[in-house]
Amino acid sequence: MTLKKNLAANFSCYNDRTGDPTKAQKLLSTSYSFGNDFYNFDAENEVYVRFVDSNDGTYHGFDVSDEGNNIPNEIKNRFNKNGRKF
């Protein structure tokens, strides 16, 4: 698992309600990779976010519930619920 830094991307979703991708870019740039996806925790909205490469130069980011096995334990162990990274 690696921390993604300086990863600039276009987004197909997960933009601010105003359409501003700044928050999504920050979440992606500081995300952790697991398999082919990238994960982060959006502390403002108290939800995990998974980014998937759409294979066309864009990333699709979406909220993921932490119930069940939706979030790999390796990712959950990196965050507590206030978004602090370990």
C-alpha positions in Angstrom: 0.0 0.0 0.0 1.4 3.4 -1.0 0.5 7.0 -0.4 -0.3 8.8 -3.6 1.3 12.3 -3.9 1.1 14.9 -6.6 -1.4 12.9 -8.6 -3.3 15.3 -10.9 -6.4 13.9 -12.4 -9.7 14.8 -14.0 -12.8 13.6 -12.2 -16.0 12.2 -13.4 -17.8 12.8 -10.1 -17.2 13.6 -6.4 -16.9 17.3 -7.2 -18.1 19.9 -4.7 -21.7 21.0 -5.3 -20.3 24.0 -7.1 -18.4 21.7 -9.5 -15.0 22.6 -7.9 -12.7 19.5 -8.0 -10.3 21.0 -5.5 -11.4 18.9 -2.5 -11.6 15.7 -4.6 -8.0 16.4 -5.9 -6.7 16.8 -2.4 -8.4 13.6 -1.3 -6.9 11.7 -4.2 -3.5 13.3 -3.9 -3.3 12.1 -0.2 -5.0 8.7 -0.7 -3.7 5.2 -0.2 -3.6 2.7 -3.0 -5.0 -0.8 -2.5 -5.3 -3.1 -5.4 -6.2 -0.9 -8.4 -8.1 1.7 -6.3 -7.2 4.6 -4.1 -8.9 5.3 -0.7 -9.1 8.2 1.6 -11.3 9.4 4.5 -13.4 12.6 4.0 -13.4 13.9 7.6 -15.7 16.8 6.8 -18.5 14.3 5.6 -17.3 11.4 7.8 -17.2 9.0 5.0 -14.6 6.9 3.1 -13.9 7.7 -0.5 -12.8 5.3 -3.1 -11.2 6.5 -6.4 -11.3 4.2 -9.4 -9.3 4.8 -12.6 -11.8 4.9 -15.5 -9.1 4.0 -18.0 -9.7 7.2 -19.9 -7.7 9.6 -17.9 -10.4 10.3 -15.4 -11.0 9.1 -11.9 -14.4 8.2 -10.5 -14.6 9.0 -6.8 -17.5 7.9 -4.6 -18.5 7.5 -1.0 -18.2 4.1 0.4 -19.8 2.8 3.6 -17.4 1.3 6.1 -19.9 -1.4 7.0 -19.1 -5.0 6.2 -16.1 -5.5 4.0 -16.6 -2.4 1.8 -13.3 -0.9 3.0 -10.2 -3.1 3.3 -8.9 -3.4 6.8 -5.5 -2.2 5.6 -7.2 1.1 4.7 -9.4 1.3 7.8 -6.3 0.9 10.0 -4.8 4.0 8.4 -7.5 6.3 9.7 -9.6 7.0 12.7 -13.0 8.6 12.4 -11.7 12.1 12.7 -9.6 11.6 9.5 -6.3 11.5 11.3 -3.8 9.3 9.4 -1.6 6.8 11.0 
